Amino acid sequence: MIHQYQLNGYNIVLDTYSGSVHVVDDLAYDIIALYEQASPDEILSFIQEKYEYDPTISEESIRGTIAEVEELRSQGQLFTKDPYENLSIDLKNRQTYVKALCLNVAHTCNLSCDYCFASQGKYNGDRALMSYEVGQRAIDYLLEHSGPHRNLDIDFFGGEPLMAWTVVKQIVMYARSKEKEYKKKFRFTFTTNGMLLNDEVTEFLNQEMYNVVLSLDGRKEVHDRLRTTVTGKGSYDHIVPKFQEFIQKRGDQEYYVRGTYTRNNIDFTNDIFHIADLGFDKISMEPVICDPREPYALTKEDLPEIYNQYEILAKEMIGRGEQGKGFTFYHYMLDLSEGPCIQKRITGCGSGTEYLAVTPWGELFPCHQFVGDEAYSMGNIWDGITRPELQCQFKENNCYSKRECKDCWAKLYCSGGCPANALHATGSMNGIYDFSCDIFRKRIECSMMTKVAESMRAMENQG
């Protein structure tokens, strides 16, 4: 399967199954587009007609380019067949082990963000904080069900996990105390709105957390419009200085600033650039997922401008990189030389199988976005998975299990999309959320283009 597109002056050709990315001239671009539908003589005739007034395009150059395309095909770099479809069937029968837990330590929050998928941290239920006993048992559950996985991940999430700060510290210390006994290594991630950040918290997070996610939507007027305190006051002025001090002390350790864009800030690149100009160099900006009736909901009509914004972002990132002022954008982090294994590319995040969410009272859900939906309650940390048939649904969910993904060039980059987003948008986790797919494909195109630009610049510097 081939995907061709033109962006920022580059003719880019992706061979889906080999992962090869080619940057070609106009002649090769046109020949590749015709290659599978026409004979060499038919291609010659079409190209000669199209380039009739271009003296640099001769029959010899056309046939030479056709031969080069044929050589790439024979080398498995163009028009490769799908070798993975049968593998997806085998993956349904695989034995899986848990390697990551999202601990919802706080079903409560000190902000009242309008677009919060977790209903201001309550997940459509009662406010609650996780006890140490539940956190301890969650660690034991992960250790008992992790099988051969040596590196285990714990995400502290909410609500606002800093509202359960004492328990967080206790859980971390308990997990660390078990590493040697079980020959495992824990990696912790912490997501915070920053309202309760202080010196003690900063020191502990920088000592123990593999990654820290800081919530900031961008410009003050954008951030404060939807991310307010329970009294309706904006949180920007309170958290930005805290975040800036935090990353200064964090040094070269992992973190990223995560924002959400809505119809209120369809020019979201200005928020990304604002965050970068504040001194943050690792940034994520996600489209809002919400009830389409909300006034800030994104719609299909917004897609042309959303596409334009991602292109603006890609070009600006290239420019800033050349000036030594580059930053990382989460959705443009694409490894074209190695990347994840094919199993991961087919199955995705592992929600419901390798990754589970734990509520403050120990209930298990496929991931944090399913929490509160009792139809997807999978069991608990004492009895384990009590609904194996539900877990099987997640095991079978991949980019080959969805008919709509069959002819999509991006399927090995999205793994069939997010099951939670599909559920919320279509009523089925096996559904396809077209809007999200459209955005994802555009981000992949822009990401590839930035990698192409980096490679071309490196070649120029070497030459």
C-alpha positions, 0 to 999 in steps of 0.5 A: 500500500502506497500513500503519496502527498505533497507538503512544504515543497516535498513529494513524499511517498510512504510504503505502508508495510515496509515503512519506507519513506521516499522523497522524490522529484515530480517525475518519480512522484507521477510515475509511482502514482501510475505504476500499479494501474498502467503498463510502462508504455502507458506510463510513458505516453501519459508522462510525455503528454503531461511534460510536453513542454519540459525539455528536461523530461525525455523518453530515456529519463522516463524509462530510467525512472520507471526502472528505478521504481521497479528496483525499489519494488523488487527490494521491498521498499515500494508496493510491498504486500501486507505480511501482518494480517495473519499475525493479527489473528495469532495475537488474539490468542496470545497470553498477555500479562499486565505491565502497567496500571493507572492508579486513580488515586483521587476521584476529586479535583481542585479545578472545575474544567468544563471539558473534563472527561472525568466529570471534574474528577468524579467520574460520574460517581462519588468523590473519593481518595485511594487509601494506602491499603488499596494502593498497596494491593494494586502494587501486589496485583501488578507484581503477581500478574506481570509475568515476564515483564521486568519494567512495570509502569504506574501512572498516578492520575485523577482528578488531581493526584496531588490531593492524595499526596501522602498516599502517592508517596507511600505507594511509591515507597512500597513499590520500591521496596518490592523491586529487588524481591521480584526483580522488577523495576517500577517507572512512575508517571504523574499528571498534575494541574499544578495547583498544589505544587510546592518544593516538597512535591517537586523534590519527590517528583524529580527523584521518583517520577520517570515522567511528569505531565503538566496540564496547561492549555496555552495562552492565559485567556484560552487556559482560563476560559475552561480551566477554572477553580471551583469558584470560577477563577482562572488558574493560569497565573497560579500554575505557570510560575510553578511549572517554570520553576519545576522544569528548571529543577527537573533538568533533563528528566522527562516531562511534557506540558499537555494542553487541550484545544477546542473550538474556542482556540482553533488557532491552537498553534498559537497556544503551542508557541506560547507554551514553548516561549514560556520555556517548555520544550516538550509539549502535547496538544490534544483535540477535545473529546466531548459531547458534540452539543457543547459549544466548544466541541470540534466539528467536521467543519473545523477540519480544514483549519485544523489541518492548516494548524498542524502544517503551520506547526510543522513548518514553525518547528522546522524553522525553530529547530534551524535557529536552535530553538526547537521543541518536541511535539508529542504527536510528531515523535515518529521514529522512522528508523526503528520504532515499536515492534509490529505487535505493538503497532497492530494492537496499540496501547494494550488497554484492557490487557496489558494496561488497566486502571484502578479506582480508589476502591480497587475496581479494575477498568480497561483504562482511565477513560472507561472508569465509571462505565460499569459496562466495562468494569472488569473485576478488582485487585483482590479477585482479579479479572472477573469478566474474561470475556470482556478482556477478550474483546480488548485482546481482539481489538486491533487495526485488522479487526476493523473493516474500515481500517483495511485500506487505511495507509496509517493503520500501523501507526494508530493501531486502529485508534483509541477504543475509548474514543471509539466507544464515546463517539460511536457507541462501540469500541470497535467503531471508527471515529472518523473525525479522530482518524482524519486528525491522526492521518494529518499529524502523521503526514506533518510528522513525516515531513518534519523528519524528511526536513531534518534528514535533508538538512543533515545531508546538506550539512554533511555535503 
